[in-house]
Amino acid sequence: MPHNLVKVFTGSSISVLAIMDKLESNSIYPLIKDRSESARLAGFGATSIMQQELYVPKEEEKKTREIIRNLDL
């Protein structure tokens, strides 16, 4: 994973999709990390229950956190 990314949210795939949609409409393009899906594809068991992580470039962190806060999730 690139070093300039910061984790801004961990939650359900539904919440992550809602945040991603709002971020993309603000020209912020996040990276989604799904450890459960990665483990499943590699042949291992799930590591967490349906949790995804959302990462954005460090320079977009402040704007992203404000957008997430305004979504009231």
Stockholm file with secondary structure:
# STOCKHOLM 1.0

chainA/1-73         MPHNLVKVFTGSSISVLAIMDKLESNSIYPLIKDRSESARLAGFGATSIMQQELYVPKEEEKKTREIIRNLDL
#=GR chainA/1-73 SS CCTTEEEEEEECHHHHHHHHHHHHHTTCCCEEECHHHHHHHHTCCCSSSSCEEEEEEGGGHHHHHHHHHHHTC
#=GC SS_cons        CCTTEEEEEEECHHHHHHHHHHHHHTTCCCEEECHHHHHHHHTCCCSSSSCEEEEEEGGGHHHHHHHHHHHTC
//
